[in-house]
Amino acid sequence: MMSSSRRLLTMGCDVVGQHIATTLEQYHLETTHVRSVREAGHIIEQGGHLTAIAILIDADSQQIETFQKLVTQHPHPPVLWIAAVDPHALGLEHIRHLIQHHFYAFLSLPLDPVKTRHILESAQEMASLIAKESSPLTLPLPQVVELGMIGSSPSVLNLYRCIHRMAPVEAPVLITGESGTGKELVARAIHDNSSRRGGSFCAVNCGALSPGLIQSELFGHEKGAFTGADQRKIGFIESADGGTLFLDEIGDLPLDMQVNLLRFLESHRITRLGNPQEIPVDVRVLAATHVNLEEAIRQGKFRPDLYHRLSVLQLTTPPLRERGGDIEALATFFFHKFRSEKTLKVRGFSRDSFLLMRQHSWPGNIRELINRVRQAMVMCDRHLISPEDLGLERREGFSRCQLTLEQARDKAEQDAIKASLARNKNHIQHAARELDVSRATLYRLIEKHGINRPSERYA
């Protein structure tokens, strides 16, 4: 059977397709011709072609949009597209724009056999290289489907266990953790795995509520309760009856409202503004904060009795810097999630990108990761996202002071050794072979530059 590197897909005009097949016949390529983008997509899904030629004579805007969708929907296996263009079509701006953004190269019709062969060979080699380099994109995503989360690091596996144990219990849960670590996602997972999953999940950001309307927003009001109250309003607490109420950023709730919330937690009854009648509400309360509530209690900013009511059960969402093993899977997940937003020729991440993502401290956690991935997908003008596209080009700890030539050489040597060790999972023999030095020399250089190394990995 012919290898995929010798396969060629042509798409478009039948006459030109036959011309291409005849021109390349002497090179023993397995050529498949289709008329439409839809047929091309089906062929790619079935067998995969590393190289494809799209025949562009006078494509209109609808054809271009359809082709862009094909490129976006079939990024893997990597297909490098070459345009076969009528010379007159190169004078059209939309054709030139299409070639610039979605094609590896272009050929003028009628084809020059020698030039065509060289370009095809170059494209096939490049496609094979991309397939190998972008392999991290095809890593299986470690998913716990029932929780709707991605990750298999020890801290996340412990989080999963806590969620499964706490979900069936009716007690309140206090979720702590840094901003951007997914506290609301954890709250939803608890709700979805509880006996209340058939009820509503009502999320309230306490820090975003208007100070003058917090009472009304949480507990509701009757018509005429105050100026502007022209109809009855059901508050967030009452609207969650039979389900789960999630109070995000509970540490930002004013002290006077903390009293009212405590009263509700003790009695499970509320009163709407303008109506003294108590209304029973069956709701489970989950709360979250990035604030240290114990410190807030010492400062007089949070009531200790409310804290103890909310924190019957506690769990903490781990920061991304403690989830190094999950970063590649998370980045790949969000890459796939946002591919549909725009037609993109980007196919994945370079290995250096994954390396620097592991080294980054991620102060913004998963929220920062999402933002950097989305930005990189827009800014990248190649097939693989680079560290520069992510804004992670080794800026952390970088000194802007001028270096002597010797210092510059030492720094380059140190960076090369660190990068090689990281790529080879801290295996001395493999790194030494890659750097073309002996193991003894590499050990000496590691000591010279004071590079930390886990000895058990250096077999």
N, C-alpha and C positions, 0 to 999 in steps of 0.2 A: 504493500500500500504506500502511496506517495506521501511524504511528510508534509505537514501543514505549511512548511516554508516554501514548498514548490507549488502551492495552490494560488490561483489568481481568480478574483471575482471581478467581473466587469458589469457595469450597470448603465442603462440608457438606450440610446439609439441602436437598433439591431444591425444596421448597415455598418456603423462605426465599430460596433462590438465584433462583427465578423472580420473587419479590417484589422483590429487589434489581435484577434486570435490567429489570423493568417500571418501577421508580422512576427508574432512570437512563437510560431509553431516550431521553428528550428531549435528553440531552447527547451523543449519538452516540459512545458508548464501545463498543469491541469487547470484549464480555464473554464469557468462557469459563467454564463451570461444571463442576466435578468433585465427585465424592462423597467421595473418599478422599485421604489424604496422599500415597499412592503415585502416584495419577493427577496430583496437583498437581506432584510432583517431576518427573514425565515431561514435563508441559507446560512447566515452567520450563526444563528442559534443552533442549527443542526450540526454543523461540522466545524465552523470557525475558519476564517481565512485571514492569514496574517497580512496580506496585501490586497488592495481593492482599487479598481480604477472607475471613477465616475466620469461619464461622458457629459461635458458641459458645452452645449452649443448656444443656447439662448434661454437659460433657465429663468423662469419668472419668480416673483417673491414667494408664491405658495410652494413651488417646488423647492426653493431654498430652505424655507421653514421646515418642510417635511424632511429634507436631508439632515438639517441640524438636529431634529428630534432623533433620527436614526443614529447619529454619532453619539448623542447623549445616552440613548437607551441601550446601546451595545458597546460599552467601553471595554468589555472583557469577553473573550480573549482580545488582546490589543490588535486592532485593525488599523493599519496606516493607509490612508486614502491618498491616491494620486489622481489629479485631474487631467483628463484628455480634453483639450480645449481647442476649438476653432480659433485661429488667430484673431478674427474679427471680434470674437466674444471678449477678448482681453481688454477691449476698449470700453467695456461696460463696467461701471463702478461696482455694482452689486456682485458681479462675477469676481472681480479682483478682491473684494472684501471677503467673499466666501472662501476663495483659495487661500488667502492670507491667514484666516482663522481656523480652517478645518482641514487643510491638506498638507501633506508632507512635501509634495513637489507637484509640478505640472508639466505636461508634455503637449507640444503643439501638434495639431493634425495637419497633414498626414504624419504618421509617426516615423521617426528616424530609428531603425531597428537597434543600432549600436547604442545610441543614447538611452533608448527605452530600457534596454537590458541593464545598463549600468545603474539607472535610477531604480529599477525594480530590485536589483541585488542589494543596493544600499538600503532600500526601504525594508526588505526582508530581514536584513541583519539588524537594523534598528528596531524593528518590531520584536524580534527574538530577544534583544537586549532589554527592551522595556518589559517584556513578559517576565524576565528573570528579576529585574530590578524592582518591579512593582509587586512582587509576590506577597509582601506583607498585607496587601489589600485583600488577598484571598484567604487570609487566616480565618478559621472559624471563630465567630463571635461568641465568647462565653456568655450565655444568656440564662437567666432564670425567668422563664416566660411568665410564670404566674405572678411574679412581682413586677414585671415590666422594667427590669433594670439590667444593666450590662456590667459584668465584672466577676472575677474569680480570685482576686487577691485575698489573703487571709482576713484582712479587716472587713472586706465586703461580705465574705462568707459568714463571718460572725454577725454582721448586720442582718443578713438573711435569716439566720437562726433566731435572732431577737424578734424580728418581725413575725415570724411564724408562731413564736411562743406568745407574743403579746396580742396578736390579732384576735384570737377567740375570747379574750378577757374583756369585760366591760369597763375596767378601770381607766381613768385618764392616763395619757402618756405625754411626757415632756420630751421633745426631740431637740437636742442641742447640737451645735456644730457651726463651723465657719460659714460665712455667706458664700453661696454658690455651690454648696455640697449636696443639694438635692433633698432638703428637709421636707418640702411639700410632696415630692415624689414618694418619700418614705411614708408620709401620712396617708397618701392615696393607697399605697400598698397595704397598709394596716386595715384601712376601710374595706378594700376589695377582697381581703381574705377574712373578714369578720362576718358575723351573722347579720350585720347591718348593710351588707353590700347591695341589697335590693333597695335601700333608701338613698337619699341624696347625700352628696359630699359637698358641704358648703365651706369654702375657703375664704377667710377674712384676713386681710393685711392690717393689723392694728395700727401700724405706723403710718398708713396712708389715709386713715379716717380723719375727717375734719373734726377738730376739737369740739366745736359747737354742736355737732350732729352725731357724736359717738353713741349717746344714749338712744337716740332714735334709730340709728343704723343697727345696733345690736338687739334692742328690745322692741322696736317698733313704736308706732304712735296711732292715736285715734284721730279722726277728722276733727279739725278745730283745736287740737291740743296746743298749737302755737301758731303764730302768724305764718301763713304760707302752707299750713297743713290742710290742704283742701280735700284730702281723702285719707282713708285708713292705710297704714303701711305695716306690712308684716316684716319684723326684723330678721336679721340673719339667724339668730338663735332659734326662733320659732320656725323659720323656713327649713331648718335642718331636722325637724321633728321626725323621729323614726330612723334617722341616719347619723351622720358624723359631722361635727362642727370642728373645723381646723382653724385655730387662732394663730396666725403667723406673726412673728415679731411681737410676742406677748410682752416682752420687756419694755416696749414703747407705750404701753397702755397707761394713761394717767392714773394717779392714785385714787381719785374719787370714783373712777369707773372700775377700779380693781375691787372696791367694796361691793359694788352691785354684782360684779361677776362672781365674787365669792359667795354672795347670798344665793345666787342661782345654783352654783355647784352644790351647795348644802341642801337646798330645798327642791331643786329641779322644777322650780316655778318662776315665771316672769310676770311682770306687769308692764303693759304698754303705757307710754306717756298719754295722759288724759283719761286713763281708766284704772281705777284702783283694784279691779278684780284680778285675782291671780289666775294664771293660765299654766296648767301642767305641760311640761315639754320633756319628751323622752329623747335624749340625744347623748351621744358619747362625745366627750371633748378631748381633742388632741391639740397640743400647743407646741410652738417652736420658737426658738430664739437663738441669735448668735451672741447675745449679751450674757455675761457671767451673772446669773441672777443672785447667786450668793453674795457677790460683791455689791450688787445693786441693793440687796437687803441691808448690808452694812452701811451703805450710803443713804439709807432711808428712801430709796426710789422704788422699792418693790416690797409688797407686804409679805411677811414670812408665812402667814396663815394661807394666803393664796398660793404661794409657792408649794407648800406641802400638799395642798389640794390637787394641784396640777401635776405634781411629780410623783404620783403613786408608782408609776412605772417610768423608767428613763432609758433612753438610748441616745447614742451620739453618732452622727454621720461622719465618716472619716474624711479628712482633707485629701485632695488629689495627690499631694506629695507623698502620702503614705500608701498610694495605690499604684506604684510604678508599673506593676505587671498588667494593669488594666488600661493604660494610656493608649496603646496601639489599637486595642479593640474599640475603645470609646471614640477615638479620632476617626477610625474607619466607619463606625456606625453613623456618626454625624455627617461624614463625607457622603455616604449613600443617601442619608435623609435629605440633604440639601441639593443633591444633583438635579432634581426636577425643577428647581427654581429658575434655572437658566441653562441655555445650551452651552455646554462646556466641553473642551477637548481634554481637560485634565482627567487623568486616569487613576491617580492615587498619590501616595507619598514616597519620597525618596528615603533611603535608609538613614541618611544623615538627619532628615527631619525627625524620624522616630527617635534617633539617638539623642538629639537636643531636646525633644519633648520630654524624654525621661530625665534629663538633667535639669530642666526648668523647675522652679519652686512652685509655680502655679498659685500665686496669692489670691487670684480670683476663682480658683478651683474649676469645677466643670463649666460654670458660666463663662469663664475666661477661655477655656478650651474650645467651647462652641464658637465664641466670637473670633478666635484666631483661625479656626478651620474655615469658617465662612469667609473671612477676609482673604485668606490664602487662595480659596477657590476662585475668587474674583480677580485677584492680582496676578495669579500664576499665568504665564504665557507659554508654558511648556507642558509636557505630558505628565510630569511628576512635580508635586509641590516640594519646594526647597525650604530650608530653614529661613532664608530671607523672606520668602512669601509669608511665613508664619510670624515674622518679626522676632525670631529667636537666633539671630546671627551672632551668637557668643558675645553678647553685650554685657552679661552679668560678670562683675568682677574685672572688667576691662579697664586698664589704666590708660589714660590719655596722655601721660607723660612721654616725652621723647625717649627712645631707647637707643643705646649704643648698638653697634653692629653685633658685638658678642652677645648682648642681652637679647637682641632680636633672634639670633640663631638659637640661643638656649630656649627661648619661648616657643619657637617653631618646632624644635626637637621635642620639647615637653608636650606640646599639643598633639604632635604626630603619634607619640607613644600612647598618650591617653586615648586618642581616637582608635588606635589599633587594638588596644586592650579591650575597649568597650565593644568593638565590632566582633572580637573573638571571645567574648564572654570571660575575659580575664585569664585566658589560657596562654601561658608563657610561650610554649613551643609554637603554637599557631601564630601568635603575634610576632615572634622573632622571625619566623619564615616570611611573613608578610612584609616586615621591615627590612628583610635581607641582612640580618645580623645574627650572631650566635646567641644562644640562650645566656651565656655568661656575660656577653656585652649588654644584653637587654637588662639583666639583673643589675649590672653596674650603673646603667643609665637611670633605672628606676630609683636606685639609691641616690644618685647624683641630684636628681630633680625632686626628691622627696615625695614621690608619688605613692599615695596610699594604695595598698593592695590586700585583698583577703587571701591569706596564704593558702587556704585549703583549695582555692580554685586554680593554683599555679602548679599543676602536676606536670 
